[in-house]
């Protein structure tokens, strides 16, 4: 995995405060909000590199985020799909 780049960013205090409030509203850190906005601007301009990794979803990771190995936080995705497919109510496996 490539190491993430660190940069120093100087912002007007009012801009920083607005970003921090927006980030909190979306349950992101200010840093993650800035990255989100930069990625969206790159995508809109058609300049997003194909090698860029996807961002993590906003909010705190689930306690079982990697329990089923796909990293989406749904440890029971396969079990849920099986139970949904068998939800006809007759209790049979057919």
Secondary structure, DSSP 8 states (H G I E B T S, - for coil): ------------HHHHHHHHHHHHHTT--HHHHHHHHHHHHHHHTT---TT------SS---TTTTTTSSSSS-TTHHHHHHHHHTTTSS----
